[in-house]
Amino acid sequence: MKKTGIIYGVNGPVIYLKGNTGFKMGEMVHVGEEHLVGEVIALTNDMTTIQVFEETTGLKPGAVVEATGDAISVTLGPGILTNIFDGIQRPLNEIAKSSGKYINRGVSVDSLNTEKKWDVTMKVSVGDTVTGGTVFAETQETRSIVHKSMIPPHISGTVTKAVSDGAYTVTEPLVTVTDAAGTEHEIALSQKWPIRIPRPSASRHPSTEPLVTGQRILDTMFPIAKGGTAAVPGGFGTGKTMTQHQIAKWSNADIIIYIGCGERGNEMTQVLEEFQELTDPKTGNPLMDRTSLIANTSNMPVAAREASIYTGLTLAEYYRDMGYDVAIMADSTSRWAEALRELSGRLEEMPAEEGFPAYLASRLSAFYERAGMVTNLNGTEGSVSIIGAVSPQGGDFSEPVTQNTKRFVRCFWGLDKSLAYARHFPAIHWITSYSEYLSDLMPWYAANVDKKFVAYRNQIMGLLNQESSLNEIVKLIGSDVLPDDQKLILEIARVIRLGFLQQNAFHPEDTCVPLSKQFQMMEIILYLYKKSKALIAMGHPMSVLKADNIFEKIIAIKYDVPNDKPEMFESYRKAVDDFYDNVLKKNQ
């Protein structure tokens, strides 16, 4: 007998039931004749409060609410990759077949295709002892990814039945496990997991390997580790979404989960169209083969926007448990926080700063804490990296979402409006940004790129900081009165900004740059600085140095030297030597 309740009041996406319904906290419910999906968010002896994940127009007091007995959960199994879901894991392609461009209320479709048969290779046989996390079957989910089906974390025992290799649907039982109490558990390719509960792991540990993105300002200046957290804050038009697109396209993560949380529909359309056309540089297959998209655009119900973040996290943790490195793009956490604020207002909770609920900080911390590099229950290693866009109103970084996010992330890529308007992309400002992963990653850079990598990076950062200080003086008295050694710092900083930090996402060589080329670019810029500094020390004025076009030539390296031809850097080193010799000859 299903437990039911009667609607007493409706307030937007929040509904109230009078009396003790017997519902459980966090339980999923079906609301009204259309069976709208909802979740119990508050309980007292006299009142049950439910948030509805769909439009509540037309609901009225007296309508029946049915409990399901389960928490809001996602279905985990083959078929997640290449798919596009809404905030509560309903596949949009399937919904479109029945309801057209817009989602009808009460649409009920399976999260995964239950009719498709997958070619399964069994990894266990009768008599084997298994525990939570043990891989019992493998399926080629896409051309790029092997799906490893695992025993659910809470089950362990002996395999008493196992099917042979063959083609099966996600719902057919493949393995029967009998636990110590003699209870039999039938296990299929798919399993359910509540979205608000993190999936367990054996242990967590610091990451010592960077998430390589191919973007110079990120990989060299402000790197993020695999299993790390980063925030990308910026005002309208500064390039948050494009930065995340670039990371999704080119990073060395195995799986990408892209969560469009409250963003404009046209931006999500761009993601869908671009990702389906792009070729994955790692495998040569379409990029969508290792990507799953969660689209909860700004015109979709607010409550589902709040849930979409957790849906994406749970999918990411599932692939992490298989031993994959997963990167989550959350675009944007500000829209998620606005959904929290709206629901909090409906619930008449006491508002904190700027109307956000008092628990905003704890919700943000719980979200970012689910990132990490872990040893899984089955002994493999996997990671979840979270890159969250923040959209502060008016580009004001002192607002609550940005400030609270800064407390919980170790990487901050601050986008700058003036850089974006000057067409300098990525518009990440080197003075306001930081990464706390640099010291953790130093051994990796030394072993895999060059021992001097971090030293060169620090030298370049020092030159940019000096330029920032000198610019304050230039604003007051102009650049003509500066001594030549300081004019040289301004010129070299210009070379760094235009030739190294600025990157063209639409140029075939510049859109993604390997670390080896990034290192050689730093090396040649610093070699030019060293030679120019020596000439200045000998008394040669900056005007003479600038008469040669060597500075412009070094800026153009990013386009002129192909990524697969590092030997060409030797000719640029020779060009710097020739420049040095020419200046000496002319001014003897």
C-alpha angles and dihedrals in degrees: 000000000000119000113241139184137192122239111247100173140006124208109173108289091350120086131183130215120197124227132015104313096178090235119146128237110266092013119148114238138185114231127209131331092313092055095233112194116249142162131221108242103167135024135188131160089261105033141036117200120203132185113214119215093207138057109290098199109137096022112130140181112281096042115131124246118200125202118225098199092233135092120243100285142172126227111239121202144091113323099053094104117078087019129119116214136181121235094285096043101264109147108243094208091059092045090051090058091059104030108022125225096341126055112249117219118263094018107165117197132151114261091225130033104266095188100053114098117221125205103244128197110198118224099185134052137196112296096028118131112230135183135190110301096023110142107236100171141014129212131182094237095177134352088268105039134055110209113221112202111211137199106256111262096248096052127083134154142090126323107243098169131025130170123226124251112289147102117313139164122241092256101050113104109245102172135027115205120194112204129210091272091056094251115144120224119195111209126198132183089270130058135174127239130182109247097220095055117078114233111249125250134188095241143338124227139175116274118240097182126078126232095240110214104173088238109121099210089052102039097041108025105028110012126185121213124228103268090025134127129234136177123211106196123179144135126258113307097010094117108259094142094043091051090053091046090054092050091046091050101044111021120112093240115127096220132028122205109189115195114193097195113185094331125142115282093234090059091053089047089054090052092049094048096042097046092050092053098043124097117224107241091211099055108010089237124116112289090234088068088080099029135088121189129207110195116193102156128192093265093056122093116290097229092056088052089060090051096044093076091057092044090057093045093053093050088050093050090050092057090042088058088059090059099262129135107237128193120200120203108199109190104207132358089178091066088048090052089049089055088052089050093050094048091045090053091051089051089052093235119165107269122227128197114350090353095295115138118264090244094060092106094050092048091050092048092049089052097050092040090067088070118089150110108269144176104234128224089259093054097255123123123237139159142208116206117191122206109182124189115216120201107197112191110256090001090283107158092189093072118111101257094052093042094048092044090054088059093059106036127072096204124058120185103186113199116214125216095209092053091049092049089050087055092245105147136217081040092205108142113226094209099053096037127083143170125207091192096075096092091046091052099044094096091050093051091047092051099039106030115012138313090239094053098101093038090055091046090053091048091053091047089051091053091050091050090050090050090053091054093045091050089062089058092043090055090056104040107007130249098272094080094054117106115251095254090058091045086055091054090054091049095047090046088054089053089050093048098046100030101037115015097039112076132182113225091194098052113095094222098036102044092079123015125190118234092246091061091044089056093048091049090054090046094053093046091051091045089055089049092050093051093043091048090053090052092049089050088055089057101260110145122237090242089065092050092050092051087076113070093226093117092056090045092056091047089056093055091095089066102027100051112064115224092243096051107069091154088076090073089076090067090054091050087052090049090056090050090049090049090052093049093046093053090050092049095047094050102041 
